[in-house]
């Protein structure tokens, strides 16, 4: 029976050793590695304008004998596979910074071509037809309630490719 008492006391000390630093970090608002509250995700940036790259697909449709351009939502992983959007945008940002806009156009063409091939291979997925891709530099202002979440305040076309 005597070995049981030190075991219970040891458990309580272990629990106290785990919880106490976390409580102290919360009460005194300091960051300490395993007990960090990650303020980078809980605070608003000082600059209320967010800038990043945006990829848009389009198709051309004929309405009353006039060719119109219609945007196609192109953010799903199934559209960009085997790539992922954050990785693509980071790669394009590096190419833009290095002023290699021809390589940006080649990359856009490659993405569009892979999408078209996938669309032909998997007709049961009902993927929308596209005729080209555009890469934009977008700017959004952070507004309370985010009424502008779907429409950026400013779009600047960087490069566009039209498929044959």
C-alpha angles and dihedrals in degrees: 000000000000096000090059096066096058089047092056092045089049091053091051091050091049092050091047090049090054099043102038098066091047092051091046091051090051096045097046096034098232129140118239118169110256092027098050118134091207100236090190087080098040102051131070117244115252091232106065093203120089119200126192144133122275129196119210130181125208141187130200117232131183117235118178092340092309122111112229131186118234125189119231122206105248108172101100120109090235090063096051100036127167086028128062123223100238092050092047093049091049090051092048090048090055092049092048092049089051089049092240097142093154088061089050089055091048090051092050091049091050092051092049092046093050089049092052092050091049090049090055094045095050109036091158090070092067094220112183120253116250132193099191151342132243128199116208137184104227131196126197128184114219105241127180109265090012098250089167097052095122099039123053120222092232134017124190117189111229102174138344133192127197117202119228 
